[in-house]
Structure formats: C-alpha cells, structure tokens
C-alpha cells in the first residue's frame, strides 16, 4: 500500500515538474498601428478570450507583446490580431502572420476587408499610405469601417503591402 502511494506521488511530481519545465512562448509584434487608446483597447478585447495568452500593448512603441503557454496559443493570438486588422513584424520565427493572396498584376477595382480602423487617425493613416500607391485614383475609406474599395489602375499587391507596412492587416475580398 505504501509503495503504491509513493509511486502515485512520484508520478504526480514528475508530471508537475515536466509541465513546469515547458517554456512559455514569447513574441513581440512591432510596427503595429496603435494610434490611440481605442486601438489598444481593441487589441485587449481581441486577445481576452484567447486561452493561455497574456498580451501587453505599448502604444508609444507600437508593439504588442504576447506571452503564451505554447506556440499554438501564441499563433492563435496572432491569427486573432490579423482577423481584427492588426499587423506587424514578429520576432519569433515560429509565429507568423498568415496572409491571403492578393490579385496579381494591375487591377481597376479592389475591395479591401478586415482593416482595423477605429478612428479618424486610423483613417488618415490608411489614406496617406494609399496615396503612395501609383494608380489609385479613388477610395471609399471611412472611419470605423473595416472595408473599403480602391479604384484606378494599380497593383493590388502594392496597395495591400502599403497597409501592411504601416501596421494594418488587410486582405483582398475574394
């Protein structure tokens, strides 16, 4: 009886020690568009239900730090941020943004979806980035709208890249 209890206790301690040794996953996402407290609040709201994740936003540094119980949890957090329209450079080789394909070559019309755009500052940043894309002659960007249409004769890839470069996740509507 005593040896059975010792074996059970030893097994439990080994399992606890093994679980404690598993390293947490950390990832810092930099160059993210975080212009205002509403952006920071949106990040917190996006990640609050992602199990095993503790986020920390630094609006001034434009970073989101994620500490997660596992690589899988960290990837779920990044996927959730992308879905909410936030993008940035990750410092963890295992944790990456998974972006959709943009139409190849020049297009005359492109609907962009899934962009975080909570305020006038977000809207102004989006419009300014798109002004740098040759061939875009019109857009329907409005504050508090996560989708808009671009028109002209331009590279869809360059339009999406211009938004990614300033920290907005953007996808072409399929």
Residue, then its C-alpha position, 0 to 999 in steps of 0.5 A: x500500500x505504501x509503495x503504491x502511494x509513493x509511486x502515485x506521488x512520484x508520478x504526480x511530481x514528475x508530471x508537475x515538474x515536466x509541465x513546469x519545465x515547458x517554456x512559455x512562448x514569447x513574441x513581440x509584434x512591432x510596427x503595429x498601428x496603435x494610434x490611440x487608446x481605442x486601438x489598444x483597447x481593441x487589441x485587449x478585447x481581441x486577445x481576452x478570450x484567447x486561452x493561455x495568452x497574456x498580451x501587453x500593448x505599448x502604444x508609444x512603441x507600437x508593439x504588442x507583446x504576447x506571452x503564451x503557454x505554447x506556440x499554438x496559443x501564441x499563433x492563435x493570438x496572432x491569427x486573432x490580431x490579423x482577423x481584427x486588422x492588426x499587423x506587424x513584424x514578429x520576432x519569433x520565427x515560429x509565429x507568423x502572420x498568415x496572409x491571403x493572396x492578393x490579385x496579381x498584376x494591375x487591377x481597376x477595382x479592389x475591395x479591401x476587408x478586415x482593416x482595423x480602423x477605429x478612428x479618424x487617425x486610423x483613417x488618415x493613416x490608411x489614406x496617406x499610405x494609399x496615396x503612395x500607391x501609383x494608380x489609385x485614383x479613388x477610395x471609399x475609406x471611412x472611419x470605423x469601417x473595416x472595408x473599403x474599395x480602391x479604384x484606378x489602375x494599380x497593383x493590388x499587391x502594392x496597395x495591400x503591402x502599403x497597409x501592411x507596412x504601416x501596421x494594418x492587416x488587410x486582405x483582398x475580398x475574394 
